[in-house]
Amino acid sequence: MRFIKKGHSPLFCLLAANVWQGFMSNIHVILAHPDVARLAQVLRERPIAPPLAATDGMRRAAVALIMRLTVGHALELLMIHRAEFSGDPWSGNVALPGGRQEPCDASLEQTAIREAREETGIDLTRYGRILGQLDEVRPLSPGAPSVVVTPFVAAVSGDIEIAPSAEVAATFWLPVARLREPSLWTETTLEVRGKPWRGRCFRHGDYVIWGLTERVLWQFLTLLISTN
């Protein structure tokens, strides 16, 4: 256990060990869930699509699809509602935790882990498990930044606490079962950066999930259905 250091008191070590055992027990519950176990196996075994061609000036980025298991044994995905900032192309969107790769990131998986920690306070290295990655996507909406995004699927214990950053206006847990409801996937027209955009979206209450995030959720759902 990396958080137990030489010189810590026996009482601290005992309490830390109990906390660690409780965490491992919780994380193993979701990893043992049939849908999660099958999804993890498919992610390990499936061939990854070839990387998207990167043009000059194109950046790499990563997002995290963070799953938890409720007390009723239902799977949920963590979503964020980005705060409004002038000049931010993703401002106000419903999204997955994530962002651009920085020089300090050894890999895109590390990018997803760092961004999840910075935006939601969730440390996937300590309190979660990366199960694998989905295929790369890039934004297609008018005026979108030139970026290629790699989505990573992760699992955390059900009692994980969220501490959103100033970049996040709100967070919510999206029941995975709702992704299976065809009526919630509709074609819609939105005004995006001053121009009309038409495409598929997913509706959850007052939230409209569209564009790159919607395509990542659709890819996740397609893979999940394939495991049944």
C-alpha positions, 0 to 999 in steps of 0.5 A: 500500500503506497500510502503507508510509509516507514515511520507511520504509527502501528495504529495508522497502519492498521486503520490504513490497511482496513481502509484499503481492504474496504476499498478493494472489497468495493472495487471487486464488487463492480469488477465481478458484475457480469456486464463489467466482467464481460466488457473488461474481457472484450476490451482486453481481447478486441483489436484496437482500430488503427489510430486516426491520422493526425494533421499538422497542429492536431492535439491528442486528448483522452476522456474517462468513462467512469463506472460505479455500481449502485446499492441496487447493483445498477451501473452508472456513468459519471458525466460532467456539465462544463462551466461557462468560460469565454473562448472555451470551445467546450464551454457549457457542454455535457461531457466526460472527464478529460482533456488534452495530453500534456508533456507530463503525461507518459501516455494517453491513459495517464492523461485520462487519469490526470484529467479525471483527478483534476476535474472530479477529484477521483484518483483512478490510480488509487481508487479505480481500475482502467479496464481498457480503451475504445476507438479514437474519435475526433469532433465533427461539429463546426469550429471544433478544435483539431484534436483526436480523443482516446476514450478509456473505460474505468471502474470505481467503488460505489461510494467514491466521492466527487470534488469537482473543480472550477471547470465543472459546473455540475456532475451527475451519474447517468444510469447505463440502463438508460443508454439502452432506451431507443427513445432517448436517442434522437435526431436534433438541430442545435446552434453550435458556435453560431452555426446550425448543427444536426445530428444524433443526441442523447437526452437525459432529463434536461441534459442534451448530450451531443457531438463527440461525447454522444459518439463515445457513449454510442460506441460504449453502448455498442460494445456493451450490447455486443457482450450480452 
